[in-house]
């Protein structure tokens, strides 16, 4: 399978929503952040082979953190807008993989999500995400 092609530009759909809770956790963690949002973009399938087209969405989420504040990060991504321009033939859409980590350059959480589309006129037009950060503040 060819390498994932970058998907973009990605446009936020409304503002990101974040909540901060005080916790007592491992590694002296005392905060738990939950951030959620939606992104809009266009990723079109070009093949009718099973999940032959793979794209990569990369985006930042959550507040800015400094080194040693972030203890653990996890993220989920779900498809929130899929379409087919014509008759669906071998159509398929999926989130293949998600990873999230603190990025030293931006100081934010960077989320990467690999997406697949099957069908030459199949589209993924957007996603929803949730990012969970255990931190020491």
ABEGO torsion letter per residue (X at the ends): XBBBBBBOBBBBBEBBBBBBBBBBBBGGBABBBBBBBBBBBBBBBABABBGABBBBBBBBBEBBBBBGABABBBBBBBBABBBBABBBBGBBBBBABBBBBBBAAAGBBBBBBBBBBBEAABBBAEBBBBBBBBBBX
